[in-house]
Amino acid sequence: MGKEVSRTITAGISDVGAALKVSFDAAEVTAELKASLEKRLLKKGVAVRWSGEEKNTELFVRIVEMNQGNQLLRYLLPFIAPAYVEVEGRSAIAGTSPQPLHYLQRAQVGVLGGSARSMLKVCAQRIADKIASEVLRSLKP
């Protein structure tokens, strides 16, 4: 179980307007990013209160692009057609001045080329790790 909650931050996430090149519901990957971020922060005693809007949030993440790449090409020539997720946003934790966020995460190798869904979820988890690290750094005294 995680630590006792010592801090709660307000956050928002959106994939509205994103360039989506996927053959399944992209909301699955957005939900994975949200859940992974919440889980990682909660382990450190930071709860997340999700808001449906960007205004008045301490953390806001927007999916810019999501591309599943080409599984066959990845199978034949690893590293050629990666799946990737790009996000941008801002972090203004604990009243600090807003800091821009921008991450591009690629997944290039998977079993039999890697399924698009699982590779994009891995990208979301890795981005969540990076954002969580940044948030936790902002909270240190």
SERO-4910 file (N, C-alpha, C, O; in steps of 0.05 Angstrom, whole numbers):
BEGIN
 pado doro    nc1    nc2    nc3   cac1   cac2   cac3    cc1    cc2    cc3    oc1    oc2    oc3
  Met    A     17    -24      0      0      0      0     18     25      0     40     24     10
  Gly    A      7     47    -11     23     72    -12     25     85     15     13     77     35
  Lys    A     40    106     15     44    122     39     18    137     46     -1    138     29
  Glu    A     16    147     70     -7    164     77     -6    189     60     16    200     55
  Val    A    -29    198     52    -30    222     35    -22    247     50    -34    254     71
  Ser    A     -1    260     41      9    284     54      3    309     38      5    331     48
  Arg    A     -5    306     13    -10    328     -5    -29    320    -27    -28    297    -36
  Thr    A    -45    338    -36    -63    333    -58    -59    355    -79    -58    378    -72
  Ile    A    -55    346   -104    -52    366   -125    -76    363   -144    -89    342   -146
  Thr    A    -83    385   -158   -104    385   -178    -91    381   -205    -70    394   -211
  Ala    A   -103    365   -221    -91    359   -248   -112    355   -268   -135    349   -262
  Gly    A   -105    359   -293   -123    354   -316   -107    341   -338    -83    344   -340
  Ile    A   -122    326   -354   -110    312   -377   -130    312   -400   -154    310   -395
  Ser    A   -119    315   -424   -137    316   -447   -124    305   -472    -99    308   -475
  Asp    A   -140    293   -490   -130    285   -516   -145    299   -538   -144    292   -561
  Val    A   -160    320   -530   -176    335   -550   -157    350   -569   -138    363   -560
  Gly    A   -161    347   -594   -145    360   -615   -119    345   -621   -103    355   -637
  Ala    A   -114    322   -609    -90    307   -614    -90    295   -641   -111    288   -652
  Ala    A    -66    292   -652    -63    277   -678    -61    247   -671    -41    238   -661
  Leu    A    -83    233   -676    -85    205   -668    -83    187   -692   -100    189   -710
  Lys    A    -63    170   -692    -59    151   -714    -59    123   -701    -39    110   -700
  Val    A    -83    116   -692    -86     90   -679   -111     76   -689   -129     89   -699
  Ser    A   -111     49   -688   -133     34   -698   -152     25   -676   -169      7   -680
  Phe    A   -149     36   -652   -166     30   -629   -173     56   -615   -163     77   -623
  Asp    A   -188     54   -594   -196     78   -579   -173     90   -564   -163     78   -545
  Ala    A   -164    113   -572   -140    126   -560   -145    133   -530   -126    137   -515
  Ala    A   -170    134   -522   -176    140   -494   -164    119   -475   -159    125   -452
  Glu    A   -159     95   -485   -146     74   -469   -118     82   -460   -110     78   -438
  Val    A   -104     94   -479    -76    103   -473    -77    127   -455    -60    129   -436
  Thr    A    -95    146   -459    -98    169   -442   -105    160   -414    -94    171   -394
  Ala    A   -123    141   -411   -130    130   -385   -106    117   -371   -103    119   -347
  Glu    A    -90    103   -387    -66     90   -376    -46    111   -365    -35    108   -344
  Leu    A    -43    133   -380    -25    155   -371    -36    166   -345    -20    171   -326
  Lys    A    -61    171   -344    -74    182   -320    -71    164   -296    -63    172   -274
  Ala    A    -77    138   -300    -76    119   -278    -47    114   -269    -42    113   -244
  Ser    A    -28    113   -287      0    109   -280     11    133   -264     26    129   -245
  Leu    A      4    157   -273     13    181   -259      2    182   -230     16    187   -211
  Glu    A    -24    176   -228    -37    176   -202    -24    155   -184    -19    160   -160
  Lys    A    -19    131   -194     -7    109   -178     21    116   -169     27    112   -145
  Arg    A     37    128   -186     65    134   -179     66    156   -158     82    156   -140
  Leu    A     48    176   -161     48    198   -141     37    188   -114     47    196    -93
  Leu    A     16    171   -115      4    162    -90     25    145    -74     24    146    -49
  Lys    A     42    131    -87     63    116    -73     81    135    -57     93    126    -37
  Lys    A     83    160    -65     99    179    -50     83    198    -33     93    218    -23
  Gly    A     57    191    -29     40    206    -11     27    230    -24     16    248     -9
  Val    A     26    231    -50     13    253    -64    -11    243    -79     -9    227    -97
  Ala    A    -35    253    -71    -60    246    -84    -65    265   -107    -55    288   -107
  Val    A    -79    256   -127    -86    273   -149   -117    276   -150   -131    256   -150
  Arg    A   -126    301   -151   -154    307   -155   -157    316   -184   -148    337   -192
  Trp    A   -170    299   -200   -173    304   -228   -195    324   -234   -217    323   -223
  Ser    A   -189    342   -252   -208    363   -261   -212    359   -291   -193    350   -304
  Gly    A   -234    366   -300   -239    363   -329   -230    387   -345   -235    389   -369
  Glu    A   -216    406   -332   -209    430   -347   -179    437   -341   -167    426   -322
  Glu    A   -169    456   -357   -141    464   -353   -139    486   -332   -119    487   -318
  Lys    A   -158    504   -331   -157    526   -312   -156    516   -283   -168    496   -276
  Asn    A   -141    531   -267   -139    526   -238   -129    498   -231   -136    487   -210
  Thr    A   -112    486   -248    -99    461   -241    -70    466   -237    -58    484   -249
  Glu    A    -58    450   -220    -29    452   -215    -13    437   -236     11    443   -241
  Leu    A    -26    418   -249    -13    402   -269    -33    397   -292    -56    389   -287
  Phe    A    -24    402   -316    -42    397   -339    -25    383   -361     -4    393   -368
  Val    A    -36    361   -371    -22    346   -392    -41    343   -415    -64    335   -412
  Arg    A    -31    349   -439    -47    346   -464    -32    327   -483     -8    331   -488
  Ile    A    -46    308   -493    -35    290   -513    -33    306   -539    -53    318   -548
  Val    A     -9    308   -550     -5    322   -575     -8    303   -599    -22    309   -618
  Glu    A      5    280   -596      5    260   -618      8    232   -607     22    228   -587
  Met    A     -6    214   -620     -4    186   -613     -4    170   -639    -22    173   -656
  Asn    A     17    154   -643     20    140   -668     28    111   -662     48    106   -648
  Gln    A     13     93   -673     18     64   -667     41     53   -684     49     30   -679
  Gly    A     52     68   -703     73     57   -719     64     34   -736     40     30   -741
  Asn    A     83     18   -745     77     -5   -763     88    -30   -751    113    -34   -750
  Gln    A     71    -48   -741     80    -72   -728     96    -90   -746    116   -102   -738
  Leu    A     87    -93   -771    102   -110   -790    130   -100   -794    149   -116   -794
  Leu    A    133    -74   -798    160    -63   -802    177    -67   -777    201    -73   -779
  Arg    A    165    -63   -753    180    -67   -729    189    -96   -726    211   -101   -716
  Tyr    A    173   -115   -736    180   -143   -735    203   -149   -754    222   -163   -747
  Leu    A    201   -138   -778    221   -144   -799    247   -128   -794    269   -139   -797
  Leu    A    244   -103   -786    268    -86   -782    264    -70   -756    254    -48   -756
  Pro    A    272    -82   -733    268    -69   -708    279    -40   -709    299    -35   -722
  Phe    A    267    -23   -694    275      6   -692    266     23   -716    273     47   -716
  Ile    A    252     12   -735    245     27   -759    219     42   -756    217     65   -764
  Ala    A    198     30   -745    172     43   -744    161     43   -716    142     28   -710
  Pro    A    172     59   -698    164     58   -670    135     68   -665    125     84   -681
  Ala    A    124     59   -644     99     70   -634    108     93   -616    128     91   -602
  Tyr    A     93    115   -615    101    137   -597     78    153   -588     56    154   -600
  Val    A     83    166   -565     64    185   -553     79    211   -547    101    210   -536
  Glu    A     67    233   -555     79    259   -548     59    275   -532     35    276   -538
  Val    A     68    287   -510     51    303   -492     65    330   -487     89    332   -489
  Glu    A     48    349   -480     58    375   -472     39    384   -449     18    373   -445
  Gly    A     48    404   -436     31    415   -414     46    434   -397     66    446   -406
  Arg    A     38    436   -372     51    453   -353     48    443   -325     29    429   -318
  Ser    A     67    450   -308     67    443   -280     71    468   -264     90    483   -268
  Ala    A     52    474   -246     54    497   -228     48    487   -200     28    496   -188
  Ile    A     64    469   -190     59    456   -164     66    475   -141     86    489   -142
  Ala    A     48    475   -121     52    490    -97     57    520   -102     73    533    -88
  Gly    A     43    531   -121     44    560   -126     69    569   -141     74    593   -144
  Thr    A     86    550   -151    109    558   -166    101    569   -193     78    564   -202
  Ser    A    119    583   -206    112    594   -233    109    570   -252    124    550   -250
  Pro    A     91    572   -271     87    549   -289    112    541   -305    125    558   -316
  Gln    A    117    515   -304    139    504   -319    128    487   -342    110    470   -337
  Pro    A    138    491   -367    127    475   -389    136    445   -387    158    439   -377
  Leu    A    119    428   -396    125    399   -398    124    392   -427    107    401   -442
  His    A    142    375   -435    141    364   -463    157    338   -463    181    337   -456
  Tyr    A    143    317   -470    156    290   -471    147    276   -497    124    277   -505
  Leu    A    166    263   -509    161    245   -532    173    219   -525    197    216   -521
  Gln    A    156    198   -523    165    172   -515    160    152   -537    137    150   -547
  Arg    A    181    138   -545    179    117   -566    181     89   -554    195     85   -534
  Ala    A    168     71   -566    171     42   -560    177     29   -587    161     31   -606
  Gln    A    201     17   -589    210      8   -615    211    -22   -619    210    -32   -641
  Val    A    213    -37   -597    216    -66   -600    196    -80   -583    192    -74   -559
  Gly    A    183   -100   -595    163   -116   -580    163   -144   -591    174   -148   -613
  Val    A    151   -162   -577    149   -190   -587    133   -190   -613    111   -179   -614
  Leu    A    144   -202   -633    132   -203   -660    124   -175   -670    104   -171   -683
  Gly    A    141   -155   -664    136   -128   -672    121   -111   -652    120    -87   -654
  Gly    A    110   -124   -632     95   -110   -611     68   -100   -620     66    -88   -641
  Ser    A     48   -105   -603     21    -95   -610     20    -65   -605     32    -55   -586
  Ala    A      6    -51   -622      4    -22   -619     -7    -14   -592      4      4   -578
  Arg    A    -28    -27   -583    -41    -21   -558    -21    -23   -534    -19     -5   -518
  Ser    A     -8    -46   -533     11    -50   -510     35    -32   -511     44    -22   -491
  Met    A     45    -26   -535     68     -9   -537     61     20   -530     77     34   -517
  Leu    A     38     29   -538     30     57   -531     24     59   -501     29     80   -489
  Lys    A     14     38   -489      9     38   -460     36     40   -445     39     53   -425
  Val    A     56     26   -455     83     27   -444     94     56   -446    106     66   -427
  Cys    A     90     68   -469     98     96   -473     84    114   -452     97    131   -440
  Ala    A     58    110   -448     43    126   -428     54    122   -400     57    141   -385
  Gln    A     61     97   -393     72     92   -366     99    105   -363    105    116   -341
  Arg    A    116    105   -383    142    118   -381    139    149   -379    154    161   -364
  Ile    A    120    160   -393    116    189   -391    105    195   -363    113    215   -351
  Ala    A     88    178   -352     78    183   -325    100    183   -305    100    199   -287
  Asp    A    120    165   -308    143    164   -291    158    191   -292    166    202   -271
  Lys    A    162    202   -316    177    227   -319    162    250   -306    173    267   -293
  Ile    A    135    251   -311    119    273   -300    119    271   -270    121    291   -256
  Ala    A    115    247   -259    115    243   -230    141    252   -218    141    265   -197
  Ser    A    163    246   -230    189    255   -220    191    285   -219    201    296   -199
  Glu    A    181    298   -240    181    327   -241    164    339   -219    171    359   -206
  Val    A    140    327   -215    122    337   -194    134    334   -167    133    352   -150
  Leu    A    146    311   -162    158    306   -136    182    324   -130    186    333   -108
  Arg    A    197    330   -151    219    350   -148    208    377   -140    220    391   -124
  Ser    A    186    385   -152    173    411   -146    163    412   -117    162    434   -105
  Leu    A    157    389   -105    146    389    -78    167    388    -57    161    392    -33
  Lys    A    192    383    -64    213    381    -44    219    409    -33    219    429    -48
  Pro    A    223    411     -7    229    437      5    255    449     -3    262    471      5
***
